[in-house]
Amino acid sequence: MIEKTIADPVSRARQIQAALPEGGLFAEKAWRISPEPFPLDKGFVKQLEKLGPVFLKFQKACDTIYRRSRNGSLPGWIADYLDRGKPSSLIEMGMAGSLAEATPRVIRPDLILTEAGFTATELDSVPGGIGLTAWLEQIYSQTNPEANFVGGERGMFEGFASLFKEPRADILVSKESADYRPEMEWISHELEGDWQVHDAETYEVSDRDVYRFFELFDLPNIPSAASIGDAVAKGEIELISPFKPWLEEKLWSALFWSHPLKDVWRRELREGNWKRLQSIFPQSWVVDPADVPHHAVIPGLGIQHFSELKGFSQSERELVLKLSGFNERAWGSRSVTIGQDSSQEEWGKAVDEAVSSFDDAPFVLQRFHGGKLVEHPWLNPETGQIEIMEGRVRLCPYYFVEAAGKNVRLGGVLATICPADKKVLHGMSDAILVPCQIV
């Protein structure tokens, strides 16, 4: 336990470094330590708090639109996009019994700070960083006792526990997600109640609710997956997040911008929420290789086929290509190609892959919004001195939907500050990771 005193910046950073749990919080991963939380002004935090219920409405609208497409009351091409590459057994599992109307209870958007505000590049319902952010808030509240943390000093703990009706659950972590097991083991020991981390591959169903920490493409490696789905469908246990692969697709950012669905979104979200999301979701497209009529072009791009993207100049390539989901390369920025950051040859190869993989692994194309530059202190372990890093920021607010399914709380915000020369903003060894405080 760190003594609650305000020390000089070097001492604070060293205290934080020394307080890391044995074995760390991410398997074999580290980050730059800063003595200071990342500052967010009160008005900005108010915006974030108001976005939680909006994102929940969006998730529910996505689920409704998908199910209506499946039953024929909306065009079938919607579900056709979202079902590509997925086994029918998984889709049927997600539609069964009490699962039918379930939606994720964890919502974590990736927000890129820009000169104009921020943009939400995607939403994650099985995110890493919950235990890490809880630890950061706990430790920084001791080294910076006057700081007012977003969500409160215990916000992440309270938020995670609120997902369940009782203070107990089994947390299933697969081998694919093993890098994040240390943070889930740490938070399970810190929470009040009975929380247990298990290997997903050897888990046997009991009467305990389940927190899923594995991607759905990993289900063939989880022998008890069918038993879990059956128990959930019968209402015997709850599963967070549900086996609904269509809700874990980045394609929704493109469907949100689809002109034929404009009135559907406005009706499901209501006008104010629809406009708010329009202001933060970057314009996006499903990379569908189908030809458009000779007298038409793809809206916003001025081309008739996505293969024409290969001819875009570097100044025209303020665009991002990435896999939509249900693929081992669809998370952790593994499939991301930023047009302006790529050579003509690299960009051409990425476009060819996106076009050719449509049948089994669709890609999404998004407008790229560059992050604004900020400065933040960090401890250089080689010099032992505090230095200032210029970088760009990804904010990850963690929203928790309480077990009753109505109230949404903002548990905390993790700031990842990446060096200015990095275009893809994610956790890396030369990034600063800190909790956010209200100033």
FENRA-V820461 format. One record per residue. RES is the residue in three letters. PHI is phi in whole degrees, -180 to 180 (999 if undefined). BURIAL is # if it has 24 or more other C-alpha atoms within 12 Angstrom, else .. Layout:
res = <RES,RES>
phi = <PHI,PHI>
burial = <BURIAL,BURIAL>
This chain:
res = <MET,ILE,GLU,LYS,THR,ILE,ALA,ASP,PRO,VAL,SER,ARG,ALA,ARG,GLN,ILE,GLN,ALA,ALA,LEU,PRO,GLU,GLY,GLY,LEU,PHE,ALA,GLU,LYS,ALA,TRP,ARG,ILE,SER,PRO,GLU,PRO,PHE,PRO,LEU,ASP,LYS,GLY,PHE,VAL,LYS,GLN,LEU,GLU,LYS,LEU,GLY,PRO,VAL,PHE,LEU,LYS,PHE,GLN,LYS,ALA,CYS,ASP,THR,ILE,TYR,ARG,ARG,SER,ARG,ASN,GLY,SER,LEU,PRO,GLY,TRP,ILE,ALA,ASP,TYR,LEU,ASP,ARG,GLY,LYS,PRO,SER,SER,LEU,ILE,GLU,MET,GLY,MET,ALA,GLY,SER,LEU,ALA,GLU,ALA,THR,PRO,ARG,VAL,ILE,ARG,PRO,ASP,LEU,ILE,LEU,THR,GLU,ALA,GLY,PHE,THR,ALA,THR,GLU,LEU,ASP,SER,VAL,PRO,GLY,GLY,ILE,GLY,LEU,THR,ALA,TRP,LEU,GLU,GLN,ILE,TYR,SER,GLN,THR,ASN,PRO,GLU,ALA,ASN,PHE,VAL,GLY,GLY,GLU,ARG,GLY,MET,PHE,GLU,GLY,PHE,ALA,SER,LEU,PHE,LYS,GLU,PRO,ARG,ALA,ASP,ILE,LEU,VAL,SER,LYS,GLU,SER,ALA,ASP,TYR,ARG,PRO,GLU,MET,GLU,TRP,ILE,SER,HIS,GLU,LEU,GLU,GLY,ASP,TRP,GLN,VAL,HIS,ASP,ALA,GLU,THR,TYR,GLU,VAL,SER,ASP,ARG,ASP,VAL,TYR,ARG,PHE,PHE,GLU,LEU,PHE,ASP,LEU,PRO,ASN,ILE,PRO,SER,ALA,ALA,SER,ILE,GLY,ASP,ALA,VAL,ALA,LYS,GLY,GLU,ILE,GLU,LEU,ILE,SER,PRO,PHE,LYS,PRO,TRP,LEU,GLU,GLU,LYS,LEU,TRP,SER,ALA,LEU,PHE,TRP,SER,HIS,PRO,LEU,LYS,ASP,VAL,TRP,ARG,ARG,GLU,LEU,ARG,GLU,GLY,ASN,TRP,LYS,ARG,LEU,GLN,SER,ILE,PHE,PRO,GLN,SER,TRP,VAL,VAL,ASP,PRO,ALA,ASP,VAL,PRO,HIS,HIS,ALA,VAL,ILE,PRO,GLY,LEU,GLY,ILE,GLN,HIS,PHE,SER,GLU,LEU,LYS,GLY,PHE,SER,GLN,SER,GLU,ARG,GLU,LEU,VAL,LEU,LYS,LEU,SER,GLY,PHE,ASN,GLU,ARG,ALA,TRP,GLY,SER,ARG,SER,VAL,THR,ILE,GLY,GLN,ASP,SER,SER,GLN,GLU,GLU,TRP,GLY,LYS,ALA,VAL,ASP,GLU,ALA,VAL,SER,SER,PHE,ASP,ASP,ALA,PRO,PHE,VAL,LEU,GLN,ARG,PHE,HIS,GLY,GLY,LYS,LEU,VAL,GLU,HIS,PRO,TRP,LEU,ASN,PRO,GLU,THR,GLY,GLN,ILE,GLU,ILE,MET,GLU,GLY,ARG,VAL,ARG,LEU,CYS,PRO,TYR,TYR,PHE,VAL,GLU,ALA,ALA,GLY,LYS,ASN,VAL,ARG,LEU,GLY,GLY,VAL,LEU,ALA,THR,ILE,CYS,PRO,ALA,ASP,LYS,LYS,VAL,LEU,HIS,GLY,MET,SER,ASP,ALA,ILE,LEU,VAL,PRO,CYS,GLN,ILE,VAL>
phi = <999,-86,-67,-79,-133,-92,-99,-68,-56,-63,-64,-61,-62,-67,-63,-64,-59,-69,-84,-55,-60,-60,91,78,-114,-124,-61,57,-128,-139,-150,-78,-94,-112,-78,-123,-65,-87,-85,-128,-77,-58,-64,-65,-65,-59,-60,-62,-62,-71,-74,-54,-62,-68,-63,-64,-60,-64,-60,-66,-65,-58,-64,-63,-63,-62,-65,-68,-65,-67,-91,96,-87,-134,-55,-69,-66,-65,-65,-61,-58,-76,-92,-63,81,-107,-68,-62,-63,-69,-63,-64,-62,-73,-101,-85,48,-70,-74,-51,-109,-74,-132,-59,-103,-117,-130,-127,-80,-98,-108,-100,-69,-123,-63,-91,144,-160,-129,-101,-79,-169,-118,-121,-110,-131,-89,-79,99,-65,-66,-61,-66,-62,-65,-60,-64,-66,-73,-69,-69,-88,-84,-130,-64,-89,-72,-107,-79,-61,88,92,-58,-111,-60,-71,-63,-65,-64,-63,-63,-69,-67,-116,-71,-125,-77,-162,-174,-100,-103,-100,-119,-88,-61,-61,-103,-61,-58,-97,-62,-56,-70,-73,-67,-64,-69,-65,-78,-86,-74,-78,117,-119,-121,-132,-97,-129,-72,-62,-69,-116,-72,-118,-65,-131,-94,-97,-64,-125,-103,-89,-120,-157,-80,-72,-67,-86,-57,-59,-92,-113,-56,-89,-58,-64,-67,-62,-60,-66,-65,-68,-59,-83,79,-79,-140,-110,-122,-127,-91,-67,-77,-126,-62,-68,-87,-112,-103,-73,-56,-62,-64,-77,-64,-62,-92,-71,-60,-62,-101,-54,-70,-64,-63,-63,-72,-73,-94,78,-56,-63,-67,-61,-66,-63,-69,-60,-78,-120,-84,-68,-56,-141,-138,-80,-79,-101,-75,-61,-73,-99,-56,-61,-96,-129,-135,-69,-56,83,-118,70,-127,-103,-149,-65,-63,-67,-59,-62,-88,-67,-73,-61,-69,-87,-96,-81,-140,-129,-109,-158,-61,-77,166,50,-161,-65,-97,-89,-129,71,63,-69,-106,-79,-127,-98,-56,-69,-96,-118,-74,-58,-68,-62,-63,-61,-64,-65,-65,-59,-64,-63,-69,-75,-94,-56,-64,-114,-147,-63,-107,-116,-109,-129,-65,-94,-114,-67,-75,-77,-85,-131,-123,-149,-80,-150,-93,-82,-67,-76,-101,73,-116,-80,-121,-104,-105,-90,-156,-119,-116,-108,-101,-121,-77,-107,-103,-119,-93,-61,-52,-67,89,-116,-80,-119,-120,-89,-80,172,-133,-98,-103,-111,-104,-101,-52,-59,-84,-94,-92,-86,-99,-157,-61,-154,-65,-102,-100,-95,-116,-146,-78,-106,-118,-91,-124>
burial = <.,#,.,.,.,.,.,.,#,#,#,#,#,#,#,#,#,.,#,#,#,.,.,#,#,#,.,.,.,.,#,#,#,#,#,#,#,#,#,#,.,.,.,.,#,.,.,#,#,.,#,#,#,#,#,#,#,#,#,#,#,#,#,#,#,#,#,.,#,#,.,.,.,.,.,.,#,#,#,#,#,#,#,#,#,#,.,.,.,#,#,#,#,#,#,#,.,.,#,#,#,#,#,#,#,#,#,#,#,#,#,#,#,.,.,.,.,#,#,#,#,#,#,#,#,#,#,#,#,#,#,#,#,#,#,#,#,#,#,#,#,#,#,#,#,.,#,#,#,#,#,#,#,#,#,#,#,#,#,#,#,#,#,#,.,.,#,#,#,#,#,#,#,#,.,#,#,#,#,#,#,#,#,#,#,#,#,#,.,#,#,.,.,.,#,#,#,#,#,#,#,.,#,.,#,.,.,#,#,#,#,#,#,#,#,#,#,#,#,.,.,#,.,.,#,#,.,#,#,#,#,#,#,.,.,.,#,#,#,#,#,#,#,#,#,#,#,#,#,#,#,#,#,#,#,#,#,#,.,.,#,.,.,#,#,#,.,#,#,.,.,.,#,#,.,#,#,#,.,#,#,#,#,#,#,#,#,#,#,.,.,.,.,.,.,.,.,#,.,.,#,.,.,.,#,#,#,#,#,#,.,#,.,.,.,.,#,#,#,#,#,#,#,#,#,#,#,.,.,#,#,#,#,.,#,#,#,#,#,#,#,#,.,.,.,.,#,#,.,#,#,#,#,#,#,.,#,#,.,#,#,#,#,#,#,#,#,#,#,#,#,#,.,#,.,#,#,#,#,#,.,.,.,.,.,#,.,.,#,.,#,#,#,#,#,#,#,#,#,#,#,#,#,.,#,.,.,#,#,#,#,#,#,#,#,#,#,#,#,#,.,#,#,#,#,#,#,.,.,#,#,#,#,#,#,#,#,#,.>
